[in-house]
């Protein structure tokens, strides 16, 4: 019976193992692809809005009123244009125009008028190159928010060799994120001496989003990532102008992304104390060269919860398998009994016949081969019984003849002798 049980269970175990592995791989692939696609969509939106904003700054720098930078905007025309554009384009922290001496002559913030920006790196680089400069995502002390500095040279008419000023605009990182689909940005909160760009989400959520810069530093994430103690191991250096000092390069996502031609994919990684499926997407090299961006979008999904449908399916599969094994085992037992019972009857009948009892019939009523065997054995019993009966009759006849012969011999012995002499 044990062997029968093992034989009925081994195929199920093999099928269960093969199916669970296949289903797990399929779910990982499906969920990972969905996560990477989600990351990619957000990054495409990010690029589109960023490029649109850069083009706006370029258009503003070529406006005819920008010539007033030569007279320090005494008529306020540049100032009015900046304020109007700032109202129309909320993606900017602010903007200002400086002359070639580095003096702010027009600004969306009245308090910055007259400030000197000569020591700012973007001012020196723009003066030197006569080309637009896009800075890294940093905290802008002048505007009081995280943003990307876009510096656009202002030329005198069509003469690109004669630069008369610089238009600097700060692209608001928080406002940009708030425009993305399915990305909820919380109010900027203060954590010690640092302001963080917080995305909604808690540690208990099934899924959350993290944005990284080109060097792997977190530039937007839920608060439990930015300020959680368990992520202190990822802190590298201190830069009060960064969004965060948490660097996720140790997740080795950069190496994985470099091996992916499209810069999009997914991996399974441990982050903090949990295992996650991580869909990722990064700025294509060509666009990075054009825009100066090199950002990553990571979509984290709890691997345990992501694979919960698999566990439910496997539980159902196990239940079905156990019931199937029980049914197979019970059916095998019934079948075995049906096969062995007639054989046992034939065996017992044969022992009875061997003991000389030919009058007991064999009671096997089946229509299979065993039934045919029982019928043949029964016919053999009848023939043997008939033969024995004939032999018995013949023996009786012989015994009677022997008795008659013995009687005659005895009568002959008792008769008186006959005298033949005369």
LONUBA-974032 format. One record per residue (C-alpha): x, y, z; residue in one letter; residue number from 1. Coordinates in pm, whole numbers, always signed. Example, Ala and Ser with C-alpha at 12.3 -4.5 7.8 and 13.67 -1.06 7.14 Angstrom:
<atoms>
[atom [+1230, -450, +780], A, 1]
[atom [+1367, -106, +714], S, 2]
</atoms>
This chain:
<atoms>
[atom [+0, +0, +0], X, 1]
[atom [+285, +236, +82], X, 2]
[atom [+439, +170, -257], X, 3]
[atom [+103, +235, -418], X, 4]
[atom [+70, +564, -231], X, 5]
[atom [+418, +671, -337], X, 6]
[atom [+351, +582, -698], X, 7]
[atom [+33, +788, -698], X, 8]
[atom [+200, +1087, -526], X, 9]
[atom [+532, +1108, -715], X, 10]
[atom [+378, +1231, -1045], X, 11]
[atom [+190, +1499, -854], X, 12]
[atom [+507, +1616, -678], X, 13]
[atom [+692, +1639, -1008], X, 14]
[atom [+404, +1829, -1170], X, 15]
[atom [+369, +2056, -865], X, 16]
[atom [+738, +2148, -864], X, 17]
[atom [+751, +2215, -1237], X, 18]
[atom [+430, +2417, -1231], X, 19]
[atom [+529, +2629, -929], X, 20]
[atom [+863, +2719, -1088], X, 21]
[atom [+700, +2805, -1420], X, 22]
[atom [+423, +3011, -1261], X, 23]
[atom [+669, +3196, -1036], X, 24]
[atom [+891, +3284, -1332], X, 25]
[atom [+586, +3394, -1531], X, 26]
[atom [+456, +3615, -1249], X, 27]
[atom [+800, +3765, -1190], X, 28]
[atom [+830, +3843, -1558], X, 29]
[atom [+478, +3985, -1586], X, 30]
[atom [+497, +4197, -1269], X, 31]
[atom [+855, +4309, -1341], X, 32]
[atom [+761, +4411, -1695], X, 33]
[atom [+464, +4606, -1563], X, 34]
[atom [+684, +4783, -1306], X, 35]
[atom [+953, +4871, -1560], X, 36]
[atom [+686, +4998, -1799], X, 37]
[atom [+542, +5213, -1521], X, 38]
[atom [+890, +5353, -1447], X, 39]
[atom [+947, +5419, -1816], X, 40]
[atom [+618, +5605, -1858], X, 41]
[atom [+698, +5834, -1568], X, 42]
[atom [+1045, +5904, -1702], X, 43]
[atom [+907, +5984, -2048], X, 44]
[atom [+670, +6234, -1888], X, 45]
[atom [+956, +6379, -1688], X, 46]
[atom [+1170, +6425, -1997], X, 47]
[atom [+888, +6578, -2198], X, 48]
[atom [+806, +6840, -1933], X, 49]
[atom [+1171, +6916, -1869], X, 50]
[atom [+1250, +6963, -2238], X, 51]
[atom [+939, +7180, -2278], X, 52]
[atom [+1056, +7398, -1992], X, 53]
[atom [+1407, +7431, -2136], X, 54]
[atom [+1256, +7537, -2469], X, 55]
[atom [+1044, +7796, -2287], X, 56]
[atom [+1353, +7947, -2123], X, 57]
[atom [+1525, +7961, -2463], X, 58]
[atom [+1221, +8136, -2611], X, 59]
[atom [+1209, +8387, -2325], X, 60]
[atom [+1579, +8471, -2372], X, 61]
[atom [+1516, +8560, -2737], X, 62]
[atom [+1226, +8795, -2664], X, 63]
[atom [+1281, +9150, -2786], X, 64]
[atom [+1237, +9301, -2438], X, 65]
[atom [+1554, +9121, -2324], X, 66]
[atom [+1756, +9395, -2493], X, 67]
[atom [+1661, +9611, -2198], X, 68]
[atom [+1924, +9423, -1994], X, 69]
[atom [+2167, +9675, -2146], X, 70]
[atom [+1987, +9953, -1953], X, 71]
[atom [+1931, +9737, -1641], X, 72]
[atom [+1560, +9710, -1725], X, 73]
[atom [+1486, +10062, -1608], X, 74]
[atom [+1144, +10045, -1770], X, 75]
[atom [+1057, +9715, -1595], X, 76]
[atom [+959, +9540, -1915], X, 77]
[atom [+1174, +9234, -1847], X, 78]
[atom [+1038, +9224, -1493], X, 79]
[atom [+677, +9219, -1616], X, 80]
[atom [+752, +8943, -1867], X, 81]
[atom [+921, +8726, -1605], X, 82]
[atom [+629, +8765, -1364], X, 83]
[atom [+375, +8686, -1636], X, 84]
[atom [+565, +8377, -1747], X, 85]
[atom [+610, +8263, -1390], X, 86]
[atom [+237, +8283, -1334], X, 87]
[atom [+170, +8090, -1655], X, 88]
[atom [+435, +7825, -1595], X, 89]
[atom [+418, +7697, -1239], X, 90]
[atom [+696, +7449, -1303], X, 91]
[atom [+952, +7716, -1212], X, 92]
[atom [+1065, +7824, -867], X, 93]
[atom [+1148, +8158, -1021], X, 94]
[atom [+1361, +8336, -1280], X, 95]
[atom [+1588, +8635, -1303], X, 96]
[atom [+1802, +8820, -1557], X, 97]
[atom [+2157, +8938, -1490], X, 98]
[atom [+2378, +9173, -1689], X, 99]
[atom [+2734, +9093, -1789], X, 100]
[atom [+2856, +9223, -1455], X, 101]
[atom [+2657, +8960, -1269], X, 102]
[atom [+2399, +9203, -1127], X, 103]
[atom [+2034, +9093, -1108], X, 104]
[atom [+1838, +9353, -1307], X, 105]
[atom [+1498, +9173, -1322], X, 106]
[atom [+1353, +8893, -1108], X, 107]
[atom [+1032, +8719, -1008], X, 108]
[atom [+1146, +8785, -649], X, 109]
[atom [+1176, +9155, -575], X, 110]
[atom [+1418, +9091, -287], X, 111]
[atom [+1683, +8955, -524], X, 112]
[atom [+1702, +9271, -740], X, 113]
[atom [+2053, +9412, -730], X, 114]
[atom [+2209, +9089, -598], X, 115]
[atom [+2550, +8985, -731], X, 116]
[atom [+2579, +8633, -878], X, 117]
[atom [+2935, +8653, -1008], X, 118]
[atom [+3047, +8372, -778], X, 119]
[atom [+2778, +8135, -902], X, 120]
[atom [+2926, +7855, -1117], X, 121]
[atom [+2649, +7876, -1375], X, 122]
[atom [+2731, +8246, -1436], X, 123]
[atom [+3099, +8174, -1499], X, 124]
[atom [+3028, +7872, -1722], X, 125]
[atom [+2769, +8057, -1933], X, 126]
[atom [+2996, +8360, -1980], X, 127]
[atom [+3282, +8134, -2082], X, 128]
[atom [+3094, +7903, -2320], X, 129]
[atom [+2828, +8138, -2459], X, 130]
[atom [+2600, +7833, -2439], X, 131]
[atom [+2309, +7725, -2224], X, 132]
[atom [+2398, +7552, -1897], X, 133]
[atom [+2185, +7300, -1709], X, 134]
[atom [+2291, +7235, -1355], X, 135]
[atom [+2234, +6936, -1128], X, 136]
[atom [+1931, +6904, -904], X, 137]
[atom [+2021, +7100, -591], X, 138]
[atom [+1867, +7322, -328], X, 139]
[atom [+1851, +7675, -466], X, 140]
[atom [+1937, +7924, -191], X, 141]
[atom [+1801, +8215, -390], X, 142]
[atom [+1458, +8058, -451], X, 143]
[atom [+1437, +7843, -140], X, 144]
[atom [+1346, +7517, -314], X, 145]
[atom [+1494, +7219, -492], X, 146]
[atom [+1535, +7271, -862], X, 147]
[atom [+1745, +7247, -1176], X, 148]
[atom [+1919, +7566, -1279], X, 149]
[atom [+1874, +7651, -1646], X, 150]
[atom [+2099, +7936, -1765], X, 151]
[atom [+2037, +8076, -2111], X, 152]
[atom [+2265, +8343, -2267], X, 153]
[atom [+2099, +8657, -2401], X, 154]
[atom [+2243, +8779, -2729], X, 155]
[atom [+2218, +9109, -2906], X, 156]
[atom [+1991, +9036, -3199], X, 157]
[atom [+2115, +8768, -3440], X, 158]
[atom [+2478, +8819, -3343], X, 159]
[atom [+2558, +8508, -3135], X, 160]
[atom [+2905, +8640, -3059], X, 161]
[atom [+2778, +8936, -2860], X, 162]
[atom [+2625, +8826, -2530], X, 163]
[atom [+2455, +9101, -2329], X, 164]
[atom [+2317, +8907, -2030], X, 165]
[atom [+2196, +8579, -1887], X, 166]
[atom [+1849, +8448, -1810], X, 167]
[atom [+1849, +8203, -1523], X, 168]
[atom [+1542, +7998, -1433], X, 169]
[atom [+1506, +7737, -1160], X, 170]
[atom [+1303, +7437, -1268], X, 171]
[atom [+1095, +7331, -964], X, 172]
[atom [+1159, +6964, -886], X, 173]
[atom [+856, +6939, -660], X, 174]
[atom [+621, +7097, -914], X, 175]
[atom [+758, +6875, -1186], X, 176]
[atom [+693, +6558, -984], X, 177]
[atom [+343, +6671, -900], X, 178]
[atom [+261, +6672, -1273], X, 179]
[atom [+347, +6306, -1321], X, 180]
[atom [+72, +6046, -1341], X, 181]
[atom [+19, +5844, -1022], X, 182]
[atom [+289, +6034, -834], X, 183]
[atom [+159, +6209, -523], X, 184]
[atom [+390, +6473, -380], X, 185]
[atom [+340, +6572, -18], X, 186]
[atom [+404, +6916, +119], X, 187]
[atom [+770, +7001, +164], X, 188]
[atom [+856, +6912, +518], X, 189]
[atom [+1150, +7002, +735], X, 190]
[atom [+1368, +6726, +874], X, 191]
[atom [+1639, +6886, +1084], X, 192]
[atom [+1828, +7129, +864], X, 193]
[atom [+1712, +6977, +536], X, 194]
[atom [+1400, +7017, +329], X, 195]
[atom [+1295, +6697, +158], X, 196]
[atom [+1087, +6635, -153], X, 197]
[atom [+852, +6372, -15], X, 198]
[atom [+643, +6132, -216], X, 199]
[atom [+338, +5979, -58], X, 200]
[atom [+372, +5625, +71], X, 201]
[atom [+443, +5428, +385], X, 202]
[atom [+658, +5126, +461], X, 203]
[atom [+344, +4911, +476], X, 204]
[atom [+242, +4999, +119], X, 205]
[atom [+272, +4731, -148], X, 206]
[atom [+440, +4972, -389], X, 207]
[atom [+631, +5301, -382], X, 208]
[atom [+844, +5514, -618], X, 209]
[atom [+1199, +5643, -578], X, 210]
[atom [+1383, +5886, -805], X, 211]
[atom [+1764, +5886, -829], X, 212]
[atom [+2009, +6126, -989], X, 213]
[atom [+2290, +6020, -1222], X, 214]
[atom [+2519, +5936, -929], X, 215]
[atom [+2260, +5717, -757], X, 216]
[atom [+2151, +5964, -489], X, 217]
[atom [+1785, +5972, -391], X, 218]
[atom [+1618, +6288, -519], X, 219]
[atom [+1258, +6199, -431], X, 220]
[atom [+1113, +5922, -217], X, 221]
[atom [+863, +5855, +61], X, 222]
[atom [+964, +5981, +405], X, 223]
[atom [+1043, +5635, +541], X, 224]
[atom [+1319, +5605, +276], X, 225]
[atom [+1455, +5957, +311], X, 226]
[atom [+1457, +5962, +690], X, 227]
[atom [+1426, +5598, +802], X, 228]
[atom [+1699, +5472, +1033], X, 229]
[atom [+1723, +5139, +852], X, 230]
[atom [+1845, +5316, +537], X, 231]
[atom [+2137, +5491, +709], X, 232]
[atom [+2371, +5229, +566], X, 233]
[atom [+2313, +5384, +224], X, 234]
[atom [+2428, +5734, +329], X, 235]
[atom [+2738, +5854, +146], X, 236]
[atom [+2894, +6189, +232], X, 237]
[atom [+2713, +6505, +333], X, 238]
[atom [+2596, +6773, +93], X, 239]
[atom [+2337, +7009, +235], X, 240]
[atom [+2234, +7110, -116], X, 241]
[atom [+2134, +6758, -219], X, 242]
[atom [+1782, +6627, -168], X, 243]
[atom [+1930, +6335, +22], X, 244]
[atom [+2266, +6177, +102], X, 245]
[atom [+2117, +5828, +58], X, 246]
[atom [+2284, +5656, -235], X, 247]
[atom [+2141, +5338, -381], X, 248]
[atom [+2436, +5243, -599], X, 249]
[atom [+2488, +4940, -379], X, 250]
[atom [+2167, +4798, -523], X, 251]
[atom [+2380, +4753, -840], X, 252]
[atom [+2097, +4888, -1054], X, 253]
[atom [+2337, +5092, -1265], X, 254]
[atom [+2525, +4781, -1376], X, 255]
[atom [+2198, +4607, -1453], X, 256]
[atom [+2072, +4906, -1652], X, 257]
[atom [+2396, +4930, -1850], X, 258]
[atom [+2351, +4569, -1953], X, 259]
[atom [+2000, +4650, -2074], X, 260]
[atom [+1998, +4804, -2420], X, 261]
[atom [+1678, +4999, -2364], X, 262]
[atom [+1779, +5119, -2016], X, 263]
[atom [+1460, +4962, -1882], X, 264]
[atom [+1404, +4639, -1694], X, 265]
[atom [+1350, +4489, -1353], X, 266]
[atom [+1544, +4308, -1082], X, 267]
[atom [+1469, +4146, -748], X, 268]
[atom [+1661, +4316, -467], X, 269]
[atom [+1662, +4338, -91], X, 270]
[atom [+1608, +4697, +26], X, 271]
[atom [+1601, +4764, +396], X, 272]
[atom [+1454, +4456, +560], X, 273]
[atom [+1229, +4347, +273], X, 274]
[atom [+1262, +4184, -67], X, 275]
[atom [+1133, +4389, -360], X, 276]
[atom [+1072, +4356, -731], X, 277]
[atom [+1221, +4678, -872], X, 278]
[atom [+1120, +4810, -1211], X, 279]
[atom [+1365, +5072, -1339], X, 280]
[atom [+1415, +5314, -1621], X, 281]
[atom [+1688, +5567, -1691], X, 282]
[atom [+1752, +5855, -1926], X, 283]
[atom [+1877, +5735, -2267], X, 284]
[atom [+2237, +5841, -2334], X, 285]
[atom [+2139, +6066, -2625], X, 286]
[atom [+1879, +6255, -2425], X, 287]
[atom [+2112, +6276, -2128], X, 288]
[atom [+2373, +6442, -2349], X, 289]
[atom [+2114, +6688, -2481], X, 290]
[atom [+1943, +6776, -2153], X, 291]
[atom [+2208, +6710, -1891], X, 292]
[atom [+1965, +6475, -1716], X, 293]
[atom [+2070, +6133, -1595], X, 294]
[atom [+1787, +6037, -1366], X, 295]
[atom [+1653, +5698, -1268], X, 296]
[atom [+1295, +5610, -1185], X, 297]
[atom [+1254, +5306, -961], X, 298]
[atom [+919, +5145, -886], X, 299]
[atom [+941, +4914, -583], X, 300]
[atom [+684, +4640, -522], X, 301]
[atom [+693, +4408, -223], X, 302]
[atom [+799, +4071, -368], X, 303]
[atom [+613, +3872, -104], X, 304]
[atom [+288, +4052, -170], X, 305]
[atom [+348, +4060, -545], X, 306]
[atom [+372, +3681, -547], X, 307]
[atom [+71, +3630, -320], X, 308]
[atom [-141, +3516, -619], X, 309]
[atom [+118, +3243, -673], X, 310]
[atom [+92, +3130, -312], X, 311]
[atom [-287, +3123, -338], X, 312]
[atom [-263, +2928, -662], X, 313]
[atom [-15, +2685, -512], X, 314]
[atom [-235, +2638, -204], X, 315]
[atom [-526, +2556, -434], X, 316]
[atom [-302, +2331, -639], X, 317]
[atom [-184, +2150, -325], X, 318]
[atom [-543, +2101, -212], X, 319]
[atom [-643, +1965, -551], X, 320]
[atom [-333, +1748, -553], X, 321]
[atom [-399, +1600, -209], X, 322]
[atom [-760, +1523, -301], X, 323]
[atom [-641, +1374, -630], X, 324]
[atom [-387, +1152, -454], X, 325]
[atom [-652, +1034, -208], X, 326]
[atom [-893, +957, -491], X, 327]
[atom [-622, +780, -691], X, 328]
[atom [-512, +584, -385], X, 329]
[atom [-870, +487, -296], X, 330]
[atom [-941, +389, -655], X, 331]
[atom [-623, +186, -668], X, 332]
[atom [-718, +7, -345], X, 333]
[atom [-1066, -72, -477], X, 334]
[atom [-924, -188, -808], X, 335]
[atom [-663, -399, -632], X, 336]
[atom [-928, -561, -415], X, 337]
[atom [-1147, -629, -716], X, 338]
[atom [-855, -795, -889], X, 339]
[atom [-721, -988, -591], X, 340]
[atom [-1051, -1110, -440], X, 341]
[atom [-1133, -1354, -727], X, 342]
[atom [-774, -1478, -728], X, 343]
[atom [-790, -1543, -354], X, 344]
[atom [-1118, -1732, -404], X, 345]
[atom [-960, -1945, -677], X, 346]
[atom [-660, -2009, -452], X, 347]
[atom [-881, -2121, -160], X, 348]
[atom [-1094, -2337, -391], X, 349]
[atom [-779, -2501, -528], X, 350]
[atom [-674, -2586, -172], X, 351]
[atom [-1021, -2736, -111], X, 352]
[atom [-994, -2945, -429], X, 353]
[atom [-647, -3053, -328], X, 354]
[atom [-802, -3180, -4], X, 355]
[atom [-1036, -3398, -212], X, 356]
[atom [-1350, -3192, -190], X, 357]
[atom [-1481, -3172, -545], X, 358]
[atom [-1838, -3089, -461], X, 359]
[atom [-1782, -2725, -369], X, 360]
[atom [-1839, -2489, -665], X, 361]
[atom [-1614, -2186, -732], X, 362]
[atom [-1807, -1861, -690], X, 363]
[atom [-1642, -1599, -913], X, 364]
[atom [-1876, -1386, -1118], X, 365]
[atom [-1673, -1146, -1332], X, 366]
[atom [-1662, -1083, -1703], X, 367]
[atom [-1288, -1030, -1729], X, 368]
[atom [-993, -1266, -1776], X, 369]
[atom [-1014, -1379, -1415], X, 370]
[atom [-1379, -1473, -1469], X, 371]
[atom [-1278, -1678, -1775], X, 372]
[atom [-1008, -1846, -1570], X, 373]
[atom [-1261, -1927, -1294], X, 374]
[atom [-1501, -2072, -1554], X, 375]
[atom [-1226, -2287, -1702], X, 376]
[atom [-1120, -2407, -1358], X, 377]
[atom [-1484, -2482, -1275], X, 378]
[atom [-1521, -2689, -1594], X, 379]
[atom [-1199, -2869, -1508], X, 380]
[atom [-1345, -2947, -1165], X, 381]
[atom [-1657, -3093, -1328], X, 382]
[atom [-1448, -3309, -1562], X, 383]
[atom [-1229, -3431, -1278], X, 384]
[atom [-1538, -3499, -1068], X, 385]
[atom [-1699, -3693, -1355], X, 386]
[atom [-1381, -3888, -1417], X, 387]
[atom [-1351, -3976, -1050], X, 388]
[atom [-1714, -4082, -1051], X, 389]
[atom [-1654, -4315, -1354], X, 390]
[atom [-1343, -4457, -1193], X, 391]
[atom [-1541, -4515, -875], X, 392]
[atom [-1812, -4702, -1066], X, 393]
[atom [-1556, -4914, -1248], X, 394]
[atom [-1390, -4994, -916], X, 395]
[atom [-1724, -5101, -776], X, 396]
[atom [-1786, -5330, -1076], X, 397]
[atom [-1442, -5486, -1037], X, 398]
[atom [-1499, -5540, -668], X, 399]
[atom [-1830, -5719, -741], X, 400]
[atom [-1664, -5942, -1002], X, 401]
[atom [-1385, -6019, -757], X, 402]
[atom [-1640, -6117, -495], X, 403]
[atom [-1825, -6342, -745], X, 404]
[atom [-1502, -6509, -847], X, 405]
[atom [-1401, -6560, -488], X, 406]
[atom [-1744, -6717, -420], X, 407]
[atom [-1712, -6959, -706], X, 408]
[atom [-1367, -7059, -599], X, 409]
[atom [-1492, -7125, -249], X, 410]
[atom [-1784, -7337, -372], X, 411]
[atom [-1550, -7542, -582], X, 412]
[atom [-1328, -7608, -285], X, 413]
[atom [-1614, -7736, -66], X, 414]
[atom [-1749, -8006, -316], X, 415]
[atom [-1663, -8390, -242], X, 416]
[atom [-1405, -8555, -462], X, 417]
[atom [-1529, -8791, -740], X, 418]
[atom [-1418, -9165, -746], X, 419]
[atom [-1304, -9265, -1087], X, 420]
[atom [-1160, -9610, -1005], X, 421]
[atom [-1367, -9916, -1099], X, 422]
</atoms>
